Amino acid sequence: MCEKAVLQILQRAGHDIRFIGQLTDETSKTLKGYDLTLEETGALMSGDIRWLEAHVGKLNGVLSTWPNCRLQQEHY
């Protein structure tokens, strides 16, 4: 597991609106440049806050920006 890469992505998304756009439009392509496991990629792609917090710690402030955006994009 590469906790550092996951935190880097979450931090960047919290500060870079264009990066959030890239994650939204082409999530898997955007994440390819990072050293992530399949589980990490899946959690980031789906906005799985529980998984992310269990593996990298509490997502406060800017770290919660991407998962919250991703969850708001879900249509039920």
Distance bins in CASP14 RR format, pairs under 12 A and 6 or more apart:
PFRMAT RR
TARGET T0000
AUTHOR 0000-0000-0000
RMODE 2
METHOD distances of the structure
MODEL  1
1 7 0 0 0 0 0 1 0 0 0 0 0
1 35 0 0 0 0 0 1 0 0 0 0 0
1 36 0 0 0 0 1 0 0 0 0 0 0
1 37 1 0 1 0 0 0 0 0 0 0 0
1 38 0 0 0 0 0 1 0 0 0 0 0
1 39 1 0 0 1 0 0 0 0 0 0 0
1 40 1 0 0 1 0 0 0 0 0 0 0
1 41 0 0 0 0 0 1 0 0 0 0 0
1 43 0 0 0 0 0 1 0 0 0 0 0
1 51 0 0 0 0 0 1 0 0 0 0 0
1 52 0 0 0 0 0 1 0 0 0 0 0
1 54 0 0 0 0 0 1 0 0 0 0 0
1 55 1 0 0 1 0 0 0 0 0 0 0
1 56 0 0 0 0 1 0 0 0 0 0 0
2 8 0 0 0 0 1 0 0 0 0 0 0
2 9 0 0 0 0 0 1 0 0 0 0 0
2 31 0 0 0 0 0 1 0 0 0 0 0
2 33 0 0 0 0 0 1 0 0 0 0 0
2 34 1 0 0 1 0 0 0 0 0 0 0
2 35 1 0 1 0 0 0 0 0 0 0 0
2 36 1 0 0 1 0 0 0 0 0 0 0
2 37 1 0 0 1 0 0 0 0 0 0 0
2 38 0 0 0 0 0 1 0 0 0 0 0
2 39 0 0 0 0 0 1 0 0 0 0 0
2 40 1 0 0 1 0 0 0 0 0 0 0
2 41 0 0 0 0 0 1 0 0 0 0 0
2 44 0 0 0 0 0 1 0 0 0 0 0
2 55 0 0 0 0 0 1 0 0 0 0 0
2 56 0 0 0 0 1 0 0 0 0 0 0
3 9 0 0 0 0 0 1 0 0 0 0 0
3 10 0 0 0 0 0 1 0 0 0 0 0
3 34 0 0 0 0 0 1 0 0 0 0 0
3 35 0 0 0 0 0 1 0 0 0 0 0
3 36 0 0 0 0 0 1 0 0 0 0 0
3 37 0 0 0 0 0 1 0 0 0 0 0
3 39 0 0 0 0 0 1 0 0 0 0 0
3 40 0 0 0 0 1 0 0 0 0 0 0
3 43 0 0 0 0 0 1 0 0 0 0 0
3 52 0 0 0 0 0 1 0 0 0 0 0
3 53 0 0 0 0 0 1 0 0 0 0 0
3 54 0 0 0 0 0 1 0 0 0 0 0
3 55 1 0 0 1 0 0 0 0 0 0 0
3 56 1 0 1 0 0 0 0 0 0 0 0
3 57 0 0 0 0 1 0 0 0 0 0 0
4 10 0 0 0 0 0 1 0 0 0 0 0
4 11 0 0 0 0 0 1 0 0 0 0 0
4 34 0 0 0 0 1 0 0 0 0 0 0
4 35 0 0 0 0 1 0 0 0 0 0 0
4 36 0 0 0 0 0 1 0 0 0 0 0
4 40 0 0 0 0 0 1 0 0 0 0 0
4 55 0 0 0 0 0 1 0 0 0 0 0
4 56 0 0 0 0 1 0 0 0 0 0 0
5 11 0 0 0 0 0 1 0 0 0 0 0
5 12 0 0 0 0 0 1 0 0 0 0 0
5 31 0 0 0 0 1 0 0 0 0 0 0
5 32 0 0 0 0 0 1 0 0 0 0 0
5 33 0 0 0 0 1 0 0 0 0 0 0
5 34 1 0 1 0 0 0 0 0 0 0 0
5 35 1 0 1 0 0 0 0 0 0 0 0
5 36 1 0 1 0 0 0 0 0 0 0 0
5 37 0 0 0 0 1 0 0 0 0 0 0
5 40 1 0 0 1 0 0 0 0 0 0 0
5 41 0 0 0 0 0 1 0 0 0 0 0
5 43 0 0 0 0 0 1 0 0 0 0 0
5 44 0 0 0 0 1 0 0 0 0 0 0
5 55 0 0 0 0 0 1 0 0 0 0 0
5 56 0 0 0 0 1 0 0 0 0 0 0
6 12 0 0 0 0 0 1 0 0 0 0 0
6 13 0 0 0 0 0 1 0 0 0 0 0
6 31 0 0 0 0 1 0 0 0 0 0 0
6 34 0 0 0 0 1 0 0 0 0 0 0
6 35 0 0 0 0 1 0 0 0 0 0 0
6 36 1 0 0 1 0 0 0 0 0 0 0
6 37 0 0 0 0 1 0 0 0 0 0 0
6 39 0 0 0 0 0 1 0 0 0 0 0
6 40 1 0 1 0 0 0 0 0 0 0 0
6 41 0 0 0 0 1 0 0 0 0 0 0
6 42 0 0 0 0 0 1 0 0 0 0 0
6 43 1 0 0 1 0 0 0 0 0 0 0
6 44 1 0 0 1 0 0 0 0 0 0 0
6 45 0 0 0 0 0 1 0 0 0 0 0
6 47 0 0 0 0 0 1 0 0 0 0 0
6 48 0 0 0 0 0 1 0 0 0 0 0
6 51 0 0 0 0 0 1 0 0 0 0 0
6 52 1 0 0 1 0 0 0 0 0 0 0
6 53 0 0 0 0 0 1 0 0 0 0 0
6 54 0 0 0 0 0 1 0 0 0 0 0
6 55 1 0 0 1 0 0 0 0 0 0 0
6 56 1 0 1 0 0 0 0 0 0 0 0
6 57 0 0 0 0 1 0 0 0 0 0 0
6 59 0 0 0 0 0 1 0 0 0 0 0
6 63 0 0 0 0 1 0 0 0 0 0 0
6 66 0 0 0 0 0 1 0 0 0 0 0
6 67 0 0 0 0 0 1 0 0 0 0 0
7 13 0 0 0 0 0 1 0 0 0 0 0
7 14 0 0 0 0 0 1 0 0 0 0 0
7 34 0 0 0 0 0 1 0 0 0 0 0
7 36 0 0 0 0 0 1 0 0 0 0 0
7 40 0 0 0 0 0 1 0 0 0 0 0
7 44 0 0 0 0 0 1 0 0 0 0 0
7 52 0 0 0 0 1 0 0 0 0 0 0
7 53 0 0 0 0 0 1 0 0 0 0 0
7 55 0 0 0 0 0 1 0 0 0 0 0
7 56 1 0 1 0 0 0 0 0 0 0 0
7 57 0 0 0 0 1 0 0 0 0 0 0
7 58 0 0 0 0 0 1 0 0 0 0 0
7 59 0 0 0 0 1 0 0 0 0 0 0
7 62 0 0 0 0 0 1 0 0 0 0 0
7 63 1 0 0 1 0 0 0 0 0 0 0
7 66 0 0 0 0 0 1 0 0 0 0 0
8 14 0 0 0 0 0 1 0 0 0 0 0
8 15 0 0 0 0 0 1 0 0 0 0 0
8 16 0 0 0 0 0 1 0 0 0 0 0
8 19 0 0 0 0 0 1 0 0 0 0 0
8 31 0 0 0 0 0 1 0 0 0 0 0
8 33 0 0 0 0 0 1 0 0 0 0 0
8 34 1 0 0 1 0 0 0 0 0 0 0
8 35 0 0 0 0 1 0 0 0 0 0 0
8 36 0 0 0 0 0 1 0 0 0 0 0
8 40 0 0 0 0 0 1 0 0 0 0 0
8 44 0 0 0 0 0 1 0 0 0 0 0
8 56 0 0 0 0 0 1 0 0 0 0 0
8 63 0 0 0 0 0 1 0 0 0 0 0
8 66 0 0 0 0 0 1 0 0 0 0 0
9 15 0 0 0 0 0 1 0 0 0 0 0
9 16 0 0 0 0 0 1 0 0 0 0 0
9 19 0 0 0 0 1 0 0 0 0 0 0
9 20 0 0 0 0 0 1 0 0 0 0 0
9 22 0 0 0 0 0 1 0 0 0 0 0
9 23 0 0 0 0 1 0 0 0 0 0 0
9 27 0 0 0 0 0 1 0 0 0 0 0
9 30 0 0 0 0 1 0 0 0 0 0 0
9 31 1 0 0 1 0 0 0 0 0 0 0
9 32 0 0 0 0 0 1 0 0 0 0 0
9 33 0 0 0 0 1 0 0 0 0 0 0
9 34 1 0 0 1 0 0 0 0 0 0 0
9 35 0 0 0 0 0 1 0 0 0 0 0
9 36 0 0 0 0 1 0 0 0 0 0 0
9 40 0 0 0 0 1 0 0 0 0 0 0
9 41 0 0 0 0 0 1 0 0 0 0 0
9 42 0 0 0 0 0 1 0 0 0 0 0
9 43 0 0 0 0 0 1 0 0 0 0 0
9 44 1 0 0 1 0 0 0 0 0 0 0
9 45 0 0 0 0 0 1 0 0 0 0 0
9 47 0 0 0 0 0 1 0 0 0 0 0
9 52 0 0 0 0 0 1 0 0 0 0 0
9 56 0 0 0 0 0 1 0 0 0 0 0
9 59 0 0 0 0 0 1 0 0 0 0 0
9 62 0 0 0 0 0 1 0 0 0 0 0
9 63 0 0 0 0 1 0 0 0 0 0 0
9 65 0 0 0 0 0 1 0 0 0 0 0
9 66 1 0 0 1 0 0 0 0 0 0 0
9 67 0 0 0 0 0 1 0 0 0 0 0
9 70 0 0 0 0 0 1 0 0 0 0 0
10 16 0 0 0 0 0 1 0 0 0 0 0
10 19 0 0 0 0 0 1 0 0 0 0 0
10 20 0 0 0 0 0 1 0 0 0 0 0
10 23 0 0 0 0 0 1 0 0 0 0 0
10 31 0 0 0 0 0 1 0 0 0 0 0
10 34 0 0 0 0 0 1 0 0 0 0 0
10 36 0 0 0 0 0 1 0 0 0 0 0
10 40 0 0 0 0 0 1 0 0 0 0 0
10 43 0 0 0 0 0 1 0 0 0 0 0
10 44 0 0 0 0 1 0 0 0 0 0 0
10 47 0 0 0 0 0 1 0 0 0 0 0
10 49 0 0 0 0 0 1 0 0 0 0 0
10 52 1 0 0 1 0 0 0 0 0 0 0
10 53 0 0 0 0 0 1 0 0 0 0 0
10 55 0 0 0 0 0 1 0 0 0 0 0
10 56 1 0 0 1 0 0 0 0 0 0 0
10 57 0 0 0 0 0 1 0 0 0 0 0
10 58 0 0 0 0 0 1 0 0 0 0 0
10 59 1 0 0 1 0 0 0 0 0 0 0
10 60 0 0 0 0 0 1 0 0 0 0 0
10 61 0 0 0 0 1 0 0 0 0 0 0
10 62 1 0 0 1 0 0 0 0 0 0 0
10 63 1 0 1 0 0 0 0 0 0 0 0
10 64 1 0 0 1 0 0 0 0 0 0 0
10 65 1 0 0 1 0 0 0 0 0 0 0
10 66 1 0 1 0 0 0 0 0 0 0 0
10 67 1 0 0 1 0 0 0 0 0 0 0
10 68 0 0 0 0 0 1 0 0 0 0 0
10 69 0 0 0 0 0 1 0 0 0 0 0
10 70 0 0 0 0 0 1 0 0 0 0 0
11 19 0 0 0 0 0 1 0 0 0 0 0
11 56 0 0 0 0 0 1 0 0 0 0 0
11 59 0 0 0 0 0 1 0 0 0 0 0
11 60 0 0 0 0 0 1 0 0 0 0 0
11 61 0 0 0 0 0 1 0 0 0 0 0
11 62 1 0 0 1 0 0 0 0 0 0 0
11 63 1 0 0 1 0 0 0 0 0 0 0
11 64 0 0 0 0 0 1 0 0 0 0 0
11 65 0 0 0 0 1 0 0 0 0 0 0
11 66 0 0 0 0 1 0 0 0 0 0 0
12 18 0 0 0 0 1 0 0 0 0 0 0
12 19 1 0 1 0 0 0 0 0 0 0 0
12 20 0 0 0 0 1 0 0 0 0 0 0
12 21 0 0 0 0 0 1 0 0 0 0 0
12 22 0 0 0 0 0 1 0 0 0 0 0
12 23 0 0 0 0 1 0 0 0 0 0 0
12 30 0 0 0 0 0 1 0 0 0 0 0
12 31 0 0 0 0 0 1 0 0 0 0 0
12 33 0 0 0 0 0 1 0 0 0 0 0
12 34 0 0 0 0 1 0 0 0 0 0 0
12 44 0 0 0 0 0 1 0 0 0 0 0
12 62 0 0 0 0 1 0 0 0 0 0 0
12 63 0 0 0 0 0 1 0 0 0 0 0
12 65 0 0 0 0 1 0 0 0 0 0 0
12 66 0 0 0 0 1 0 0 0 0 0 0
13 19 1 0 1 0 0 0 0 0 0 0 0
13 20 1 0 1 0 0 0 0 0 0 0 0
13 21 0 0 0 0 1 0 0 0 0 0 0
13 22 0 0 0 0 1 0 0 0 0 0 0
13 23 1 0 0 1 0 0 0 0 0 0 0
13 24 0 0 0 0 1 0 0 0 0 0 0
13 27 0 0 0 0 0 1 0 0 0 0 0
13 30 0 0 0 0 1 0 0 0 0 0 0
13 31 0 0 0 0 0 1 0 0 0 0 0
13 34 0 0 0 0 0 1 0 0 0 0 0
13 44 0 0 0 0 1 0 0 0 0 0 0
13 47 0 0 0 0 0 1 0 0 0 0 0
13 52 0 0 0 0 0 1 0 0 0 0 0
13 59 0 0 0 0 0 1 0 0 0 0 0
13 61 0 0 0 0 0 1 0 0 0 0 0
13 62 1 0 0 1 0 0 0 0 0 0 0
13 63 0 0 0 0 1 0 0 0 0 0 0
13 64 0 0 0 0 1 0 0 0 0 0 0
13 65 1 0 1 0 0 0 0 0 0 0 0
13 66 1 1 0 0 0 0 0 0 0 0 0
13 67 0 0 0 0 1 0 0 0 0 0 0
13 68 0 0 0 0 1 0 0 0 0 0 0
13 69 1 0 0 1 0 0 0 0 0 0 0
13 70 0 0 0 0 1 0 0 0 0 0 0
14 20 1 0 0 1 0 0 0 0 0 0 0
14 21 0 0 0 0 0 1 0 0 0 0 0
14 23 0 0 0 0 0 1 0 0 0 0 0
14 59 0 0 0 0 0 1 0 0 0 0 0
14 60 0 0 0 0 0 1 0 0 0 0 0
14 61 0 0 0 0 1 0 0 0 0 0 0
14 62 1 1 0 0 0 0 0 0 0 0 0
14 63 1 0 0 1 0 0 0 0 0 0 0
14 64 0 0 0 0 1 0 0 0 0 0 0
14 65 1 1 0 0 0 0 0 0 0 0 0
14 66 1 0 0 1 0 0 0 0 0 0 0
14 67 0 0 0 0 0 1 0 0 0 0 0
14 68 0 0 0 0 1 0 0 0 0 0 0
14 69 0 0 0 0 1 0 0 0 0 0 0
15 61 0 0 0 0 0 1 0 0 0 0 0
15 62 1 0 0 1 0 0 0 0 0 0 0
15 63 0 0 0 0 0 1 0 0 0 0 0
15 65 0 0 0 0 1 0 0 0 0 0 0
15 66 0 0 0 0 0 1 0 0 0 0 0
16 22 0 0 0 0 1 0 0 0 0 0 0
16 23 0 0 0 0 1 0 0 0 0 0 0
16 30 0 0 0 0 0 1 0 0 0 0 0
16 62 0 0 0 0 0 1 0 0 0 0 0
16 65 0 0 0 0 1 0 0 0 0 0 0
16 66 0 0 0 0 0 1 0 0 0 0 0
17 23 0 0 0 0 0 1 0 0 0 0 0
17 24 0 0 0 0 0 1 0 0 0 0 0
17 62 0 0 0 0 0 1 0 0 0 0 0
17 65 0 0 0 0 1 0 0 0 0 0 0
17 66 0 0 0 0 0 1 0 0 0 0 0
17 69 0 0 0 0 1 0 0 0 0 0 0
18 24 0 0 0 0 0 1 0 0 0 0 0
18 25 0 0 0 0 0 1 0 0 0 0 0
18 30 0 0 0 0 0 1 0 0 0 0 0
19 25 0 0 0 0 0 1 0 0 0 0 0
19 26 0 0 0 0 0 1 0 0 0 0 0
19 27 0 0 0 0 0 1 0 0 0 0 0
19 30 1 0 0 1 0 0 0 0 0 0 0
19 31 0 0 0 0 0 1 0 0 0 0 0
19 34 0 0 0 0 0 1 0 0 0 0 0
19 62 0 0 0 0 0 1 0 0 0 0 0
19 65 0 0 0 0 1 0 0 0 0 0 0
19 66 0 0 0 0 1 0 0 0 0 0 0
19 69 0 0 0 0 0 1 0 0 0 0 0
20 26 0 0 0 0 0 1 0 0 0 0 0
20 27 0 0 0 0 0 1 0 0 0 0 0
20 30 0 0 0 0 1 0 0 0 0 0 0
20 62 0 0 0 0 0 1 0 0 0 0 0
20 65 1 0 0 1 0 0 0 0 0 0 0
20 66 1 0 0 1 0 0 0 0 0 0 0
20 67 0 0 0 0 0 1 0 0 0 0 0
20 68 0 0 0 0 0 1 0 0 0 0 0
20 69 1 0 1 0 0 0 0 0 0 0 0
20 70 0 0 0 0 1 0 0 0 0 0 0
20 72 0 0 0 0 0 1 0 0 0 0 0
20 73 0 0 0 0 0 1 0 0 0 0 0
21 27 0 0 0 0 1 0 0 0 0 0 0
21 29 0 0 0 0 0 1 0 0 0 0 0
21 30 0 0 0 0 1 0 0 0 0 0 0
21 65 0 0 0 0 0 1 0 0 0 0 0
21 66 0 0 0 0 0 1 0 0 0 0 0
21 69 0 0 0 0 1 0 0 0 0 0 0
21 70 0 0 0 0 0 1 0 0 0 0 0
21 73 0 0 0 0 0 1 0 0 0 0 0
22 28 0 0 0 0 0 1 0 0 0 0 0
22 29 1 0 0 1 0 0 0 0 0 0 0
22 30 1 0 1 0 0 0 0 0 0 0 0
22 31 0 0 0 0 1 0 0 0 0 0 0
22 32 0 0 0 0 0 1 0 0 0 0 0
22 33 0 0 0 0 0 1 0 0 0 0 0
22 66 0 0 0 0 0 1 0 0 0 0 0
22 69 0 0 0 0 0 1 0 0 0 0 0
23 29 0 0 0 0 1 0 0 0 0 0 0
23 30 1 0 1 0 0 0 0 0 0 0 0
23 31 1 0 0 1 0 0 0 0 0 0 0
23 32 0 0 0 0 0 1 0 0 0 0 0
23 34 0 0 0 0 0 1 0 0 0 0 0
23 41 0 0 0 0 0 1 0 0 0 0 0
23 44 1 0 0 1 0 0 0 0 0 0 0
23 45 0 0 0 0 1 0 0 0 0 0 0
23 46 0 0 0 0 0 1 0 0 0 0 0
23 47 0 0 0 0 1 0 0 0 0 0 0
23 65 0 0 0 0 0 1 0 0 0 0 0
23 66 1 0 0 1 0 0 0 0 0 0 0
23 67 0 0 0 0 0 1 0 0 0 0 0
23 69 1 0 0 1 0 0 0 0 0 0 0
23 70 1 0 0 1 0 0 0 0 0 0 0
23 73 0 0 0 0 1 0 0 0 0 0 0
24 30 0 0 0 0 1 0 0 0 0 0 0
24 44 0 0 0 0 0 1 0 0 0 0 0
24 45 0 0 0 0 0 1 0 0 0 0 0
24 47 0 0 0 0 0 1 0 0 0 0 0
24 66 0 0 0 0 1 0 0 0 0 0 0
24 69 1 0 0 1 0 0 0 0 0 0 0
24 70 1 0 0 1 0 0 0 0 0 0 0
24 72 0 0 0 0 0 1 0 0 0 0 0
24 73 1 0 0 1 0 0 0 0 0 0 0
24 74 0 0 0 0 0 1 0 0 0 0 0
25 73 0 0 0 0 0 1 0 0 0 0 0
26 32 0 0 0 0 1 0 0 0 0 0 0
26 33 0 0 0 0 0 1 0 0 0 0 0
26 45 0 0 0 0 0 1 0 0 0 0 0
27 34 0 0 0 0 0 1 0 0 0 0 0
27 36 0 0 0 0 0 1 0 0 0 0 0
27 41 0 0 0 0 1 0 0 0 0 0 0
27 42 0 0 0 0 1 0 0 0 0 0 0
27 43 0 0 0 0 0 1 0 0 0 0 0
27 44 1 0 0 1 0 0 0 0 0 0 0
27 45 1 0 1 0 0 0 0 0 0 0 0
27 46 0 0 0 0 1 0 0 0 0 0 0
27 47 0 0 0 0 1 0 0 0 0 0 0
27 66 0 0 0 0 1 0 0 0 0 0 0
27 69 0 0 0 0 0 1 0 0 0 0 0
27 70 0 0 0 0 1 0 0 0 0 0 0
27 73 0 0 0 0 0 1 0 0 0 0 0
28 34 0 0 0 0 0 1 0 0 0 0 0
28 36 0 0 0 0 0 1 0 0 0 0 0
28 38 0 0 0 0 0 1 0 0 0 0 0
28 41 1 0 0 1 0 0 0 0 0 0 0
28 42 0 0 0 0 1 0 0 0 0 0 0
28 44 0 0 0 0 1 0 0 0 0 0 0
28 45 1 0 0 1 0 0 0 0 0 0 0
28 46 0 0 0 0 0 1 0 0 0 0 0
29 41 0 0 0 0 0 1 0 0 0 0 0
29 45 0 0 0 0 0 1 0 0 0 0 0
30 36 0 0 0 0 0 1 0 0 0 0 0
30 41 0 0 0 0 0 1 0 0 0 0 0
30 44 0 0 0 0 1 0 0 0 0 0 0
30 45 0 0 0 0 1 0 0 0 0 0 0
30 66 0 0 0 0 0 1 0 0 0 0 0
31 37 0 0 0 0 0 1 0 0 0 0 0
31 38 0 0 0 0 0 1 0 0 0 0 0
31 40 0 0 0 0 1 0 0 0 0 0 0
31 41 1 0 1 0 0 0 0 0 0 0 0
31 42 0 0 0 0 1 0 0 0 0 0 0
31 43 0 0 0 0 0 1 0 0 0 0 0
31 44 1 0 0 1 0 0 0 0 0 0 0
31 45 1 0 0 1 0 0 0 0 0 0 0
31 46 0 0 0 0 0 1 0 0 0 0 0
31 47 0 0 0 0 0 1 0 0 0 0 0
31 66 0 0 0 0 0 1 0 0 0 0 0
32 41 0 0 0 0 1 0 0 0 0 0 0
32 44 0 0 0 0 0 1 0 0 0 0 0
32 45 0 0 0 0 0 1 0 0 0 0 0
33 41 0 0 0 0 0 1 0 0 0 0 0
34 40 0 0 0 0 1 0 0 0 0 0 0
34 41 0 0 0 0 1 0 0 0 0 0 0
34 44 0 0 0 0 1 0 0 0 0 0 0
35 41 0 0 0 0 0 1 0 0 0 0 0
36 42 0 0 0 0 1 0 0 0 0 0 0
36 43 0 0 0 0 1 0 0 0 0 0 0
36 44 1 0 0 1 0 0 0 0 0 0 0
36 45 0 0 0 0 0 1 0 0 0 0 0
36 52 0 0 0 0 0 1 0 0 0 0 0
36 55 0 0 0 0 0 1 0 0 0 0 0
36 56 0 0 0 0 0 1 0 0 0 0 0
37 43 0 0 0 0 1 0 0 0 0 0 0
37 44 0 0 0 0 0 1 0 0 0 0 0
37 51 0 0 0 0 0 1 0 0 0 0 0
37 55 0 0 0 0 1 0 0 0 0 0 0
38 44 0 0 0 0 0 1 0 0 0 0 0
38 45 0 0 0 0 0 1 0 0 0 0 0
39 45 0 0 0 0 0 1 0 0 0 0 0
39 46 0 0 0 0 0 1 0 0 0 0 0
39 48 0 0 0 0 1 0 0 0 0 0 0
39 51 1 0 0 1 0 0 0 0 0 0 0
39 52 0 0 0 0 0 1 0 0 0 0 0
39 54 0 0 0 0 0 1 0 0 0 0 0
39 55 0 0 0 0 1 0 0 0 0 0 0
39 56 0 0 0 0 0 1 0 0 0 0 0
40 46 0 0 0 0 0 1 0 0 0 0 0
40 47 0 0 0 0 0 1 0 0 0 0 0
40 48 0 0 0 0 1 0 0 0 0 0 0
40 51 0 0 0 0 1 0 0 0 0 0 0
40 52 0 0 0 0 1 0 0 0 0 0 0
40 54 0 0 0 0 0 1 0 0 0 0 0
40 55 1 0 0 1 0 0 0 0 0 0 0
40 56 0 0 0 0 1 0 0 0 0 0 0
41 47 0 0 0 0 0 1 0 0 0 0 0
41 48 0 0 0 0 0 1 0 0 0 0 0
41 51 0 0 0 0 0 1 0 0 0 0 0
41 52 0 0 0 0 0 1 0 0 0 0 0
42 48 1 0 0 1 0 0 0 0 0 0 0
42 51 0 0 0 0 1 0 0 0 0 0 0
42 52 0 0 0 0 0 1 0 0 0 0 0
42 55 0 0 0 0 0 1 0 0 0 0 0
42 67 0 0 0 0 0 1 0 0 0 0 0
42 70 0 0 0 0 0 1 0 0 0 0 0
43 49 0 0 0 0 1 0 0 0 0 0 0
43 50 0 0 0 0 1 0 0 0 0 0 0
43 51 1 0 1 0 0 0 0 0 0 0 0
43 52 1 0 1 0 0 0 0 0 0 0 0
43 53 0 0 0 0 1 0 0 0 0 0 0
43 54 0 0 0 0 1 0 0 0 0 0 0
43 55 1 0 0 1 0 0 0 0 0 0 0
43 56 0 0 0 0 1 0 0 0 0 0 0
43 59 0 0 0 0 0 1 0 0 0 0 0
43 66 0 0 0 0 0 1 0 0 0 0 0
43 67 0 0 0 0 1 0 0 0 0 0 0
43 70 0 0 0 0 0 1 0 0 0 0 0
44 51 0 0 0 0 1 0 0 0 0 0 0
44 52 1 0 0 1 0 0 0 0 0 0 0
44 55 0 0 0 0 0 1 0 0 0 0 0
44 56 0 0 0 0 0 1 0 0 0 0 0
44 59 0 0 0 0 0 1 0 0 0 0 0
44 63 0 0 0 0 0 1 0 0 0 0 0
44 66 1 0 0 1 0 0 0 0 0 0 0
44 67 0 0 0 0 1 0 0 0 0 0 0
44 69 0 0 0 0 0 1 0 0 0 0 0
44 70 0 0 0 0 1 0 0 0 0 0 0
45 51 0 0 0 0 0 1 0 0 0 0 0
45 52 0 0 0 0 0 1 0 0 0 0 0
45 66 0 0 0 0 0 1 0 0 0 0 0
45 67 0 0 0 0 0 1 0 0 0 0 0
45 70 1 0 0 1 0 0 0 0 0 0 0
45 71 0 0 0 0 0 1 0 0 0 0 0
45 73 0 0 0 0 0 1 0 0 0 0 0
45 74 0 0 0 0 0 1 0 0 0 0 0
46 52 0 0 0 0 1 0 0 0 0 0 0
46 66 0 0 0 0 0 1 0 0 0 0 0
46 67 0 0 0 0 1 0 0 0 0 0 0
46 70 1 0 0 1 0 0 0 0 0 0 0
46 71 0 0 0 0 1 0 0 0 0 0 0
46 73 0 0 0 0 0 1 0 0 0 0 0
46 74 0 0 0 0 1 0 0 0 0 0 0
47 53 0 0 0 0 0 1 0 0 0 0 0
47 59 0 0 0 0 0 1 0 0 0 0 0
47 64 0 0 0 0 0 1 0 0 0 0 0
47 65 0 0 0 0 0 1 0 0 0 0 0
47 66 1 0 0 1 0 0 0 0 0 0 0
47 67 1 0 1 0 0 0 0 0 0 0 0
47 68 0 0 0 0 1 0 0 0 0 0 0
47 69 0 0 0 0 1 0 0 0 0 0 0
47 70 1 0 1 0 0 0 0 0 0 0 0
47 71 1 0 1 0 0 0 0 0 0 0 0
47 72 0 0 0 0 0 1 0 0 0 0 0
47 73 0 0 0 0 1 0 0 0 0 0 0
47 74 0 0 0 0 1 0 0 0 0 0 0
48 54 0 0 0 0 1 0 0 0 0 0 0
48 55 0 0 0 0 1 0 0 0 0 0 0
48 56 0 0 0 0 0 1 0 0 0 0 0
48 59 0 0 0 0 0 1 0 0 0 0 0
48 66 0 0 0 0 0 1 0 0 0 0 0
48 67 1 0 0 1 0 0 0 0 0 0 0
48 68 0 0 0 0 0 1 0 0 0 0 0
48 70 0 0 0 0 1 0 0 0 0 0 0
48 71 0 0 0 0 1 0 0 0 0 0 0
48 74 0 0 0 0 0 1 0 0 0 0 0
49 55 0 0 0 0 0 1 0 0 0 0 0
49 56 0 0 0 0 0 1 0 0 0 0 0
49 57 0 0 0 0 0 1 0 0 0 0 0
49 58 0 0 0 0 1 0 0 0 0 0 0
49 59 1 0 0 1 0 0 0 0 0 0 0
49 60 0 0 0 0 0 1 0 0 0 0 0
49 63 0 0 0 0 0 1 0 0 0 0 0
49 64 1 0 0 1 0 0 0 0 0 0 0
49 65 0 0 0 0 0 1 0 0 0 0 0
49 66 0 0 0 0 1 0 0 0 0 0 0
49 67 1 0 1 0 0 0 0 0 0 0 0
49 68 1 0 0 1 0 0 0 0 0 0 0
49 69 0 0 0 0 0 1 0 0 0 0 0
49 70 0 0 0 0 1 0 0 0 0 0 0
49 71 1 0 0 1 0 0 0 0 0 0 0
50 56 0 0 0 0 0 1 0 0 0 0 0
50 57 0 0 0 0 0 1 0 0 0 0 0
50 58 0 0 0 0 0 1 0 0 0 0 0
50 59 0 0 0 0 0 1 0 0 0 0 0
50 67 0 0 0 0 1 0 0 0 0 0 0
50 71 0 0 0 0 0 1 0 0 0 0 0
51 57 0 0 0 0 0 1 0 0 0 0 0
51 59 0 0 0 0 0 1 0 0 0 0 0
51 67 0 0 0 0 1 0 0 0 0 0 0
52 58 0 0 0 0 1 0 0 0 0 0 0
52 59 1 0 0 1 0 0 0 0 0 0 0
52 60 0 0 0 0 0 1 0 0 0 0 0
52 63 0 0 0 0 1 0 0 0 0 0 0
52 64 0 0 0 0 1 0 0 0 0 0 0
52 66 0 0 0 0 1 0 0 0 0 0 0
52 67 1 0 0 1 0 0 0 0 0 0 0
52 68 0 0 0 0 0 1 0 0 0 0 0
52 70 0 0 0 0 0 1 0 0 0 0 0
52 71 0 0 0 0 0 1 0 0 0 0 0
53 59 1 0 1 0 0 0 0 0 0 0 0
53 60 0 0 0 0 1 0 0 0 0 0 0
53 63 0 0 0 0 1 0 0 0 0 0 0
53 64 0 0 0 0 1 0 0 0 0 0 0
53 67 0 0 0 0 1 0 0 0 0 0 0
56 63 0 0 0 0 1 0 0 0 0 0 0
56 64 0 0 0 0 0 1 0 0 0 0 0
56 67 0 0 0 0 0 1 0 0 0 0 0
57 63 0 0 0 0 1 0 0 0 0 0 0
57 64 0 0 0 0 0 1 0 0 0 0 0
58 64 0 0 0 0 1 0 0 0 0 0 0
58 67 0 0 0 0 0 1 0 0 0 0 0
59 65 0 0 0 0 1 0 0 0 0 0 0
59 66 0 0 0 0 1 0 0 0 0 0 0
59 67 1 0 0 1 0 0 0 0 0 0 0
59 68 0 0 0 0 1 0 0 0 0 0 0
59 70 0 0 0 0 0 1 0 0 0 0 0
59 71 0 0 0 0 0 1 0 0 0 0 0
60 67 0 0 0 0 0 1 0 0 0 0 0
60 68 0 0 0 0 0 1 0 0 0 0 0
61 67 0 0 0 0 0 1 0 0 0 0 0
61 68 0 0 0 0 1 0 0 0 0 0 0
62 68 0 0 0 0 0 1 0 0 0 0 0
62 69 0 0 0 0 0 1 0 0 0 0 0
64 70 0 0 0 0 0 1 0 0 0 0 0
64 71 0 0 0 0 0 1 0 0 0 0 0
64 72 0 0 0 0 0 1 0 0 0 0 0
65 71 0 0 0 0 0 1 0 0 0 0 0
65 72 0 0 0 0 0 1 0 0 0 0 0
66 72 0 0 0 0 0 1 0 0 0 0 0
66 73 0 0 0 0 0 1 0 0 0 0 0
67 73 0 0 0 0 0 1 0 0 0 0 0
67 74 0 0 0 0 0 1 0 0 0 0 0
68 74 0 0 0 0 0 1 0 0 0 0 0
END
